[in-house]
Amino acid sequence: MPDHVYKVIEIVGSSTKSIEDAIDNAIRRASKTLNHLNWFQVVETRGHIEDGKVAHYQVILKIGFRLED
């Protein structure tokens, strides 16, 4: 079994529903163009406020994936 090499990228997910939905949206979209996704790390969480309410969530993720042999 060969040793694996991994790459880490940073992406931003967003949602009007929740932080979890923003994470899911980011991973779902990344998985359309990247193979072998293995893990993620939430680096930053932020949001937008309108009329005293949370209107939009944003999360910055680091995503790790294995490079193809």
RAGI-V704409 format. One line per field, one symbol per residue. ss: DSSP state (H for helix, E for strand, C for the rest). Layout:
# RAGI-V704409
ss->???
This chain:
# RAGI-V704409
ss->CCCCCEEEEEEEEEECCCHHHHHHHHHHHHHHHCCCEEEEEEEEEEEEEECCEEEEEEEEEEEEEECCC
